[in-house]
Amino acid sequence: MTGRILRIELRRSAALGVGLLLLVTGAALLLSSTQFFAGRWMQLAVLARSTLIMLLPLALAGGAWLGRRDARCRVNELFASTVRPRWQRVVPTASALAVTVVAAYVVVFLVAAGWVVPTAGYFPSATIVVAAVGVPALIAAGWLGMAAGRAVPRVITAPVLAVLGFVLVALVPEWITAPATGAEIGQFRQEPAGVLLLPTFTGLDDFQTIATRVSLLQALWLVSLAVTGLLLLGAVRRRAVAFAVLPALLGVAVALPLLPVGGARGAAVVDPVAVELVCDNDGPQVCVTRTHAALLPDVVGPARQALAMMAAKLPNAPVRAVQTQQVTYWARPDPDTAPARHSADTIVFDTPTINRVGRADLSGDYFLPALLEAAWRQECGDQSVRGDVYEARMVAAAWLTGRPPAPQPGWPPSEMAQLVGAYQALVNLPEVEQRRRMAAAREGALACRDDELVANVPTGRP
């Protein structure tokens, strides 16, 4: 009997419409951003969680619309006069809503996986756990919305819940993490552990994962919240309402003390397998990280071209190129730990831009100059780069190519003219002096003495 009622609810109630709305919204959000997760499973899981910023308010509103159905049809008194317990009547409807919202979330994830499977070289085991947290989150939102729609069966209830839900999951975390007045760029307030009670998660580096402990604690809290929503939906007396709140209180009492502080910074950990190197040894060695293994065929050619240019002009030139293994996003777990310096025979290059199908986007004339600039770059533990140091690297890279620095998007023509003049001043020196200066500049840069780099490479600055 219950199964037949569930099938009827799936066919005829608003639950199907709510699921379709979530399906369209989730697909639009994910499939319009494939370049941010193509070829990377963990990034897909995290972006699926980020879609909850929109899906949770919609699930709340959809549940509220479905919850006011009895009042809208004026059958509350009729159903109350029957001997059948209320919970037996609400379970099929609640189950139908749960099935549709979960199905929408899963289908969107599976469709988006089509952009990951062809080029993914690594499947982190935590991917399933991270993505699965969205399931109890959507069920909890739908059931709480149904309880609210039953308690306040007004037309305005659904849109009000949608707005409140969006404020809670999207804007409140932004307000908490916003830098204090007068703080430097990149300095954020220390988020309390309670921020992680919200299942949305954004801004994970390609080399990071969410700690499994955090995902399990979030799932525990969300399951308890879903139970509270279902009990509130079936509650009739005040004592039952008070009892319905207990699972949520118990869930937050268990999860909150165990969640780390710091929000994304506290929950993110470096995945040691993701940063392992995969190399091409058919010539000068070129390596990328395992999570970016699909990029190796694209970067081998430019990397070996850069190494050949360096070998032609630099003494003790580097002989291998390796992708950086350092986490660059602000959520790095140990921002005060200086990264290991690389040896003089190696250049370390940043991850190239990834296109919508998970391959390296080398369509612009930027990757080769960036590889050449890496000859004058070292991991010195400071993410910031002085303007004169950056300009010196550009001039040094141009010296390797034998051509003036190419125009940079967004750079004023006056600054580009200044760099071109600096390049001309360098190449007008005797060749022996040019090589001496470049060798001294590289030695200073590799020793993290940027002043020596700037002193030997003209930048056109007064």
C-alpha positions, 0 to 999 in steps of 0.5 A: 500500500505504501509503495503504491501511494509513493508511486502516486505521489511521484506522478501527481504531486509537486515533488516531481516538479521540485525535483525537475527544478533542482535538476535544471538548476544544478545542471545549469550551474555545473555544466556552465563551469566545466573548466573548473572541474574537467578531468578532476574528480575532487573538484567535481565533488566540491563544485557539486557541493557548491551548487547547494547554495542554490539547491538548498533554498529551492528544496526548502521552498519546494518542500514548503509548497508541498507541505501546504497542500492539505491546507490549500485543498481544505482537507485538514479537518477531514484527515484529522478525523480519521484514526490513521496516525498523521505520520503514516500519511506524511511519510509517502509524501516526504519520501517522494520529495526525498527521492526526487531531490536526491535523484536530481542531485545524483543525475547532475553529478553523473552528467557532469562526470562526463567531463571528468572520466575521459581525462581523469588520471586519479580518483580520490577515494574521498570523492564519493564521501564529499559529494554524498554529503549533499544527499542528507542536506537536500533531504533535510531542506525538503523536509524542514520546508514541508514542516514549515509549509504545514505550520504556516500554509501561506502562499508567501511561505515558500518564497520567504524560505527561499530567500532566508535559505539563500541568506543562510547558506550563501551570505552568512558565511561570506559575512563571517569570512570577510576581512575586518575593516582595514585588514590587508587583502587575503587576511580573513577572520578566523571562522568558527567551527559552526560554519562547517555545519553548512554543507556548501563548500567552495574554493578547494585547490586541485591538490587538496581534499576535504578531510573525511572526518569533516564530511562524516561529521557534516553528514551526521549533523544533516541526517539528524536535521532531516530526522527533526524535519520529518518528526516536525512534519508528523507532529500533532501535539506540542510534546511531539514538537518538542521531542522532534527537535531533540535529534537536531540538538543531539547532532549538533552537540556531537558534531560541533565540538569535533569540527575544526575551526577555520572553515575551508582552511581547517577542513582542507588537507593536502592529498599526498597522492594528488601531488605525486609526479607523473613524468615523460622521460623521452627527452629532458624530463617533464613532470606533472602532478598525478591529478593533472596527468592528462596535461602532460602531453600538452606541456611536454613540447613547450617545456622542452622548448623552454629548456632548449632555449635556456641551454643555449644561453645560460651556464648550468642551465636547468635540464628538467621541468616540473609542475609545482606541487604547492597549494596556491589557494588561500585555504592552504593548511600550513600557510606559515610553512616554507615550501621546499626549494627546488634544485638549480637543474629544475624549473618549476612551472605553475599549472596551465589553464585547463579548458572545458574538456580537461586539457591544457589551454595553450591557445594564448602566448603565455605558457612559454614565457611563463616557463622561461620566467621560471628560470629566475624563480624559486620557492622562497615561502612568500606568495607575494612578488614585488613589481620590480621582481616580476618585471625583471623576470619578464625581461629575462625571459624575453632575453632568452627568446631574443624578442622584446616582451609581448604586450600583456593584457591589461597593462598600460602601454607606457609600462610595456614601452618601459619594459621594451626599453629595458630589454633593448638596454640589456641586449645593447650590452656586450654579449659577454656582459649579458650572459654574466648578468643573467647568470648572476641574476639567476644565482641570486633568484635561486638563493631567494635574493631578489635584490640581486635579480633586480640589480642585474636585469634592467626593468626601466624603473628609475 
